[in-house]
Amino acid sequence: MDASRTDSDSDFDVVVVGASFAGAACALAAAQRGLRVCVLERKRDPGDKLRTTGIIVKEAAEHTLLNRLPSCMTRRIESVRLYAPSLRQVALAAPGYYFLTTDTPAVMRWLATQLQAHAIDLRLGQAFTDAERTDAGWQVQGVGHARYLVGADGARSRVARRCGLGEVRQFLYGIEYEFPGARLADPDALHCFISKRYAPGYIGWLAQNPGGVQAGLALRHDPAQARVPDIDGFLLRVGMAGGLPRQLKPGHTRAGLIPCSGPVQALARDRAILTGDAAGIVSPVTAGGIHAAWDHGWAVGRAIAATLRDGAPPAEQAAIAAAPRFRAKRALRWAYDRLQFDWPFDLLLHSPPLRWAAEQVYFHTRGG
């Protein structure tokens, strides 16, 4: 421990590891309050090798910096088509509600330009390797001293392991194909498929984005019996029903683990804080994480600034308090893991109770 270090001679006020939505939000919020911020991103191209579907809900599209995204990077989707295992379907919508599908690589690159425009030291191609605790923060290898260290580095966070913070233990595993230039028969809906065979514990999906079609599948990840989702078999089964043209060859493929257990227990301590996937801030039911990750990352950045600039209580307390609990959705996750059967969805697809439940999930209680 470097006892000679003081707050005044830190190289940075905040070092953020990860430049995706949560990390970018944290860095921007801190920089807007005048903090010295450094962001480490292991990829040289922020749009390369992505693991997010890039679907943005209305709340994030209207009430965060994402409302400044260039229109060419987004496509508005105003309805959901929910398919039972038999491929019978029901249309769902809520007045005024919508999603944005995105050209996700372009969005990631746009976020990087926003960081640079706010005088944030963005270091592309530099991974987090190690850090040592000091009296006044963290000595980050290859970077310098930081008064706060923020891990926004994904579901297998290195920052969490190095700083002794909580680690995500429960996951979905998802895979998604991109079909550049393709067009769905109904491009104005998000097509969601329930199937215990292909997607136990989750769903499959088709969506029109600005440059083509994205088709994905996720299932509950069991480390003892891990398997890769059979997305090719899934698309053979549902492609025609969802309006996907035949014999398409995918362009890019995304794959990875998605947290599904809610926030980790030890989310922050000793001037180290987790956010985004690293903190488990992802809906246990929908696996949607962009809005929650942005909000929490922004709250963490503001809390650090309040601590360092205004003498507010430690930012760790605010970071923990700002984390969504997902209590109801965690209960639904427990039930879905244990009680998912195909026949109730086939039987009850058009019933008022199932429609009501689906609208709560997709439209956050705004349906009716």
C-alpha positions, 0 to 999 in steps of 0.5 A, a space after each residue: 500500500 502506498 501510504 504517501 499517496 493523497 487525493 490531490 496527486 492522483 492521475 485520475 479521479 475515476 478510471 472506468 473499465 469498459 466503454 459500453 453503455 454503463 461505462 460510458 454513462 458513468 464516465 460522461 456523468 463524472 466528466 460533466 462535473 469536471 472530474 478527470 476520467 480515464 476509460 479503458 476498453 480492451 477492443 481497438 474498435 468499440 463496435 467489434 465483437 459485441 454481445 448486446 442486441 442493441 435494442 433500446 427501450 423508449 425510456 432510454 431513447 427519450 431520457 438519456 444521452 441516447 436521445 442524441 443518436 443519429 437517426 440513421 443508427 436506429 429504427 423504431 419498432 412499435 409492436 411485439 408479435 409473441 409466438 407460442 411453441 405451435 407458432 400461433 401468434 398474438 400481436 401486442 402493443 401499448 399506445 405511445 410505447 416503442 423500441 429502437 433497434 440499432 446499428 449497434 456497432 455504429 452506436 458503440 463507435 458513436 459513444 466513443 466519440 462522445 467520450 472523446 468530445 467530453 475530454 475523457 481519456 479513452 484508451 482503446 486496445 488497453 485491457 485492465 490487468 491489475 490494480 493495487 489498493 492505496 490509502 487514497 484509491 487504486 494504483 491501476 497498472 499501466 494507467 496510474 493512480 485513481 481515486 475511484 475504480 469502476 468496473 463496467 467490464 462485463 459479466 466476467 468482470 476482472 475488476 470484481 475479482 481483483 477488488 474482492 467484489 461480488 461476481 455474477 453467478 447465474 447466466 443466460 447464454 445467447 447467440 445472435 446472427 446479423 443478416 445484412 440487407 435482409 427484410 422481414 415480412 413484418 418489419 415493424 414488429 419485434 418477433 418473440 418466440 417461446 420454445 422449451 426445446 430451443 430456448 429453455 429459460 428464455 426466448 428467441 427473437 427476430 427484429 428489423 434493424 437499420 441495416 438488415 435483420 437480427 435473429 437471436 436465441 438464448 437459453 438458461 446457462 447450466 455450467 454442469 451441462 453447458 450447451 450452445 443454443 441451436 440457432 440454426 435449428 431454431 431459424 429453420 423452425 420459425 423463419 417462415 412464420 416470422 417472415 425471414 427470407 429463406 437461405 440467407 447467410 449470416 454476416 456477423 455473429 454475437 454470442 456471450 453470457 447474460 446475467 439473470 440473477 439481479 445485482 451482485 451482493 458486494 457491488 461496491 467497497 473501498 472506492 471500487 464500484 461495479 456497474 452494468 453487466 459486471 454488477 448484474 444490472 440486467 432484467 432477470 426476465 427480459 435480459 434487457 440491460 441498456 436502460 438499467 445499465 445507463 441509469 446506474 452508470 450515470 448515477 455512479 458517475 454523479 455519486 463519485 462527483 458528489 463525493 469528490 467535489 461536494 463532500 457527499 457521503 461515500 459514492 459506494 453507498 449511492 451506487 448500492 442504493 441506485 441498483 435496481 432490485 428486480 424483486 418481481 422479475 427475480 421471482 418470475 425468473 425463478 418460476 420460468 426456470 422451473 415451470 416452463 412448459 409449451 402447452 400452457 402457451 399454446 393453450 392460453 396464447 389469446 387469453 386475457 391473463 397471458 396477454 396482460 402478463 406479456 404486456 407487463 414484461 414488454 411494455 413495463 405495465 404500460 399495456 392494457 
